[in-house]
């Protein structure tokens, strides 16, 4: 039994299932209670990253799904890489979220650890069947692809006789490319950036050489002005001009550009990862979650969220309804496919926890 309790307030009296079933008054009020309980049962809580995801998902998925099915889809903002939170919910059967948008490495970790923390999707639909295999597993189906890129303020370089950064090596070369820098306070992507900057070819990144990566990171540690922890933070850093160069997610840099900031994105050797839908193991709302996923993995609906969020849809047919000017900004646009580097989700699923501990110790040392 889950611990999400059902209750409502009548006058000054709080009524729970136990109270309502306790006596004669309860019998009279039972129809009211069961009507309320039924409404609560037709509601699912969905983890998303917030920020520009919120309006994008509201328009593309949440509101039309509720209208079409009568099942209320409620988006709840959650922290990045929320694997520990999800494990806690499943272990205690306390479901703040019934399902969520998570990265593929996170989904694989949750699938493989302990007793497993995700439900098999077991969903058949034409759109899921035609989603490319690299974007789905039995426990996960892709919704969007994000890219980790290098972004810089054009007013710090262009027109001033200064060479702007063009590669990950430039991010680490403070003499050749001076400027205030920002990197992610997490080993995901940061390790890969260090190795690419040190000359490791993209096709030979994995398995990651952590000792080599940390040695390279040592060379730039004192020059990092801000270690960022959230995507919205990077948009603000770029808009305010607090940093000149930022390794960040493409949609967050694009958000700064859309708001008028003089920012340019460098796509060279960008790292890409899919995000998608997974269902928490044991939630009593699993079947409703499956209906939501089946509804949402629709290329026309995926196209809608790209108006708000510059991440690439996972279904190729979404590009049929995305305006050309917007399409050229998205990571799954055909022009960005050559030279991109896929993050090895299976490698990170097996190495995330121990590497995160090492990285966190390194940052504060």
N, C-alpha and C positions, 0 to 999 in steps of 0.2 A: 504494500500500500504506500502511495506517495504521501508526503507530508504537506502538500498544498491544500489547506483547509478551505472549506466553503462556508461562508457566513454572510449575514446581512444585518442591517440595523432597522428595527421597527420601533419608532418612537425612541425611548431611552433604553430599549432592551436589545442586547446583542443575542442573535439566535444562531446556534450551530446545529449540525446534524443531530448531535446527542440531545440538545435541548428540545428540538422540534419533535423528536420521537418519544419524549419522556411522558406525556400525559394528554389529557383531553384538549387543552389549549393547543398542544402540538398537533393533534389530529385536525383541528380546525384550520391551522396555519399550514399544514403539510402541502396543499396544492400551491400556495404561494412559494414555499421553499423549493419544491421540485421544479417549478417554472424557472426560478432564479438559477438553480443548479444546472438545468438544461442549457440555459444561456451561457453559463460559464464553461460548460463542456464544449461548446462550439467556439472555442477560442484557442489559438496557438500562439506561443511566445517564441520569437525568432531573434537570435543574436545577429546583429550586424555591426560594422565598425563605426557607425554614426558619421558625423561630418556630411560630406556630399553624398554618401550612400543613402542617408535618410530620405531626402526628397526624391532621389532617383528610384529607390526601391518602393517608396510610397506610391509614386505614379505608375511604375512599371508592374509591380507585383501586389503590394498589400491591399490597396483600395480595390483594384479590379477583381482580385481573388475573393475578397469579402463580398463584393456585389454579386459575383457569379455563383458563389456557393453558400452564402449565409454563414460561413465560418470566418470569424474575425481573425485577421492576421495582424499581430502586434509586434512591431520591431523594437528591440531593446538594445541599446548601445553596449558593446562589451569591449574589454581591453584587447590589445593585439596578442595573438598567439595564446588564446584562453584555455590551453589544454588542462592546466591544473584546476581551473574553475569547473570545467566540464567533468573531470574525474571526481571532484568533490560532490557535484550534483548527483551523479549516477551512484556513487558509493552510498550516499545518504538518502537517495530517492527523494531529494528535494529539488524539484525542477523549476528553477527560475527561467530557464529556456527549455523548450521542447526540441528545438532544432537550431541550426545556425549556419551562417556563412563562415567557413573557415578555410585556411590554406590546405593544399593537398599534403604537404609534409605534416601538418597538425592532424589531419584526418588519418594518415597512415600510422602515426604514433598512437593515436587513440584507438585505432583498430587493433594494433598489435600488443599493446601493453596490458599486463594483468589479465583479467577476464574479458577484456574488450569493452570499449565504452561507447560504441556506435551500433545502431541497428543496420542490418542489411536493408538496402533500399527496396529491392524486389518490385521495381516499377517498370512496366513496359509501356513505351510510347514511341511514336514515330520520331519525335524530336530527340528523345534520349538515344534511340537506336542510331540516329544519324549524327550525334555529337561525336567528334573525333575521339578515338580511344585514349589519346594522351591526356584527355580532360576528364576521365571518369574511372571509377572502380566500383566494386559491389557496394561500397559504403559511402560513395561520394560521386556527385555529378557536377561538373563545372558550370559556373555561371559567368565568370569573367577572368581575364588574365591581367595581372599587373606586372609592370616592369620596373626594375631598379635601374635608375639612370643617373647621369651626372648633369646637374643644372648649375648655371652660373648667371650672375647679374651682368648684363651686357654693359651697363654703365660703369662697371669696374674695369673693363678691359677694352671694349671696342671704342674706337675714336680717341683712345688715350695712348696709342702706340704700344699697348701691352698685348701679348699673345694670350688668348683665352685657352682654357683647358679643352683638350680634344679626346683624351683617353684616361683610363684609370691610372696609368703611370703619371700623368700630369697632376692628378689629385695628390699624389705622394711627393711630387717634385716641387718643394716650396721655394727653391732658388729660381728655377725656370719660370714657375707660375706662382707668384706671390699672391696672397689674399687670405682672408679669414675663411676657415673651413668648418664644415659640419658633417659628421657621420653618424650612423645609427648606433645607439648603445645596445647592441645585440649582435651575436655572432652571425646570424642569418645575413647573407649577402656581404657583410663586412669582411668576413674571412675570404670569400671569393674575390672581392675587390683587391685585397692585399696580394693575393696570389697572381691575379691578372696583372697588377702593377709590377710585380716582380718578374714578369715574363713567362708565366705558365700559359700555354695555349688554352683557349676555351674548351677545346675538345678533350683536353687532358687534365681538367681540373680535379675530377673525382677519381679515387678518394682524395679528399682534401688533406694536404700536408699542413697540419696545424702548427707544428714547430716553425716551419718556414713562414707561415702566415703571421704568427705572432712576432717573429723576428722583423718582418717587414713593417708591421704595425708599430713596433718600437720606434721606428725612424720618424714617425709622424705624430706620435701621441701628444707631444707637448705643443704641437701646432694646431690641434683641434680646438676651435673656439667653443663649440657647442656639441655635446653628445646628445642627439635628439632621441626621444622615446615615443613620439606619436606623430602620425602623418600630418595632422593639422598644424603641429608645431613647425614643420618644415615649410609649409606654405607661408606662415607668418614670418619665419626667419628670412625667406627670400623676398617677401613683400616689403618688409621693414628695412632691408639692407643690412641687417645685423651680421649676415655672412655674405661672402662673395661667391663661394662655391659650396654646393651641397649634394651629397649622395643621398638620393631620396626616391620615392615612388613617383612614376611619371604623372599620375593624375594630380598629385599634390603640387608638383611644379606647374602643371597646366592650370590649376586653380589660381595660382599666383599670376600667371600670364593672363588668364581670363579677367582677372581683377585689375589689369592694367600695369602690372609690374614689368620692368625691363628684364625679363628672364628668358634664357634660351636652354633648350634641352639637347643634350648630346646622347645619341642613341648607340654609339660605338660599343660593341660587346655588352649590350644591355642584358641583364639577368631577368628571366621571366618565370613566373609561378602562377598556376591557376588557383582561384578561390571557387568554392562551390558549396552545395547544400549537403549537410549530413544531419542525421537524426540521433538524438541522445538515446542510448540504450535504456530500455525500461520505461520510457515516458508513456503514459496512458493515451497520449494524443498521437501516437505514431502513424496511424492510418490517415488522420487529418493532415499530418505533415507530408505524407506521401502524395495526397491530393494537391497540396500546395506546390510540391516539387514538380509534379507532372504538369501543373498549370504554368509554372514559371519557366520551365525549360522549353521555351517557345522563342524562336528567333525574332519574331516581331516584338515580343515583350523585352527581350534582351536589348533590342535596338533602342527602346525608350529610355533605359537608364543611362545610356551613353550621353544623353543631353546634359546630364548633371555630373557625370563621373567619367573621366577620360580613360577608362579601362576597356580592354578589348572584349567583346562578346566571345563566348566559346563556340557558338553555332555559326558556321560560315554564312548561312542564309540571312543572318541579322544584317549583313552589309547591304542587302537588297533594299532596306528601308532607312539606312543611316545616310544623311546628307554627305556628299563627297568631301566637303570642307572639314566636317567633323571626323569622318572616317580616317583621314590621313594623320590624325593625332593619336590613334588608338594602337596599342601594341600588337594586336593580331591583324592589322592592316597588312596586305601583301608586301608592301615596300619595306617593312621592318622585319620580315621573317628571315632573310639571309643574314647570317652572322650573329643571330641572337643565341643566347646560352641558356639552356633549361637548367634550373636548379634541380639537383638530384634529390627528390622527395624521399626516396627510400634511404639514402645515406643520412639525411638529416633526421629522419624518424628514429634511426638507431643511435644518433650521436648528439642530439639536441641538448639533453639535460646536462651531461658531463661537460660539454663544450661551453654551455651557458655559464656554468659555475666557474670554469676557468676564465672565461672572458670577463665576467663581473669582477673577479679577483684582480685580473690584469688592469682593468680600468682604474681601480682605486689604489693600485700599488704605486 
